[in-house]
Amino acid sequence: MKVIALGSRAFTTGFMLSGVTGVEARDSAEALRQITLLLQDKDLGLLIVSDDLSRGMADELTEIRANNPVPLIYVVPAPGSKSEKVEYRELIKRVLKMA
């Protein structure tokens, strides 16, 4: 299965240096369009999204996760972003309510 990183040039370059495919997006709207296209790839197993892009589409990501168990969509900090506490229990509850 494939792994793809979605984010800014700085974000994707770091992953590409380790052999992961990178897809660039400038903002949340463009990232959401890219995710819609990437979901059509049945060989995609993990989609790593930068947190700066995910903030503008949190509800949409929750809905996508609820409707598509694969790929796993994982949000990681972008270069220079502050670490935020993630309430996984609340995230899981939201996903399960939408399923």
C-alpha positions in Angstrom: 0.0 0.0 0.0 1.1 3.6 -0.7 1.9 6.3 1.7 1.4 9.9 0.6 2.2 13.2 2.4 -0.1 16.2 1.7 1.0 19.7 2.6 3.3 22.6 1.8 6.5 22.2 -0.2 8.6 22.2 3.0 6.3 19.5 4.6 6.2 17.2 1.6 10.0 17.6 0.8 10.9 16.1 4.2 8.8 13.0 3.5 9.9 12.7 -0.1 13.5 12.5 1.1 12.5 9.3 2.9 10.8 7.8 -0.1 7.2 8.9 0.5 5.3 10.5 -2.3 4.4 14.1 -1.7 1.5 16.2 -2.9 1.6 19.9 -2.4 -1.4 22.1 -1.5 -1.4 25.8 -0.6 -4.5 25.9 1.5 -7.3 23.8 3.0 -9.6 24.1 0.0 -6.9 22.8 -2.4 -6.0 20.1 0.1 -9.6 18.9 0.3 -9.7 18.7 -3.5 -6.5 16.7 -3.5 -7.9 14.3 -0.8 -11.0 13.8 -2.9 -8.8 12.8 -5.9 -6.5 10.6 -3.7 -9.4 8.7 -2.3 -9.9 7.2 -5.7 -6.5 5.4 -5.5 -7.4 2.0 -3.9 -3.8 1.3 -3.3 -3.4 4.3 -0.9 -3.1 3.0 2.7 -1.9 6.1 4.6 -2.4 9.8 3.9 -0.3 12.1 6.1 -1.8 15.6 6.2 0.0 18.7 7.7 -1.9 20.2 10.6 -1.9 23.7 9.2 -4.0 22.5 6.3 -6.2 20.3 8.3 -7.5 23.1 10.6 -9.5 24.6 7.8 -11.2 21.3 7.0 -11.6 19.4 10.3 -15.3 18.6 9.9 -14.7 17.4 6.3 -11.8 15.2 7.4 -14.0 13.7 10.2 -16.7 12.9 7.6 -14.1 11.4 5.2 -12.7 9.2 8.0 -16.2 8.0 9.0 -17.0 7.0 5.4 -13.6 5.6 4.4 -11.7 3.4 6.8 -8.9 3.2 4.3 -6.8 5.1 3.8 -5.9 6.0 7.3 -5.7 9.8 7.4 -3.1 11.0 9.9 -2.5 14.7 10.8 1.0 15.6 11.8 2.6 19.0 12.7 3.9 21.1 9.8 7.4 22.6 10.1 7.3 25.4 12.7 3.8 24.7 14.0 3.0 24.5 17.7 2.2 21.2 19.2 -1.5 20.8 20.1 -3.1 18.3 22.3 -5.4 16.0 20.3 -8.5 14.6 22.0 -8.5 11.2 20.3 -11.5 10.0 22.3 -13.6 12.9 21.1 -12.4 12.4 17.5 -13.4 8.7 17.6 -16.8 9.6 19.0 -17.4 12.1 16.2 -16.3 9.6 13.6 -18.5 6.8 15.0 -21.5 9.1 15.1 -21.1 9.8 11.4 -20.7 6.1 10.4 
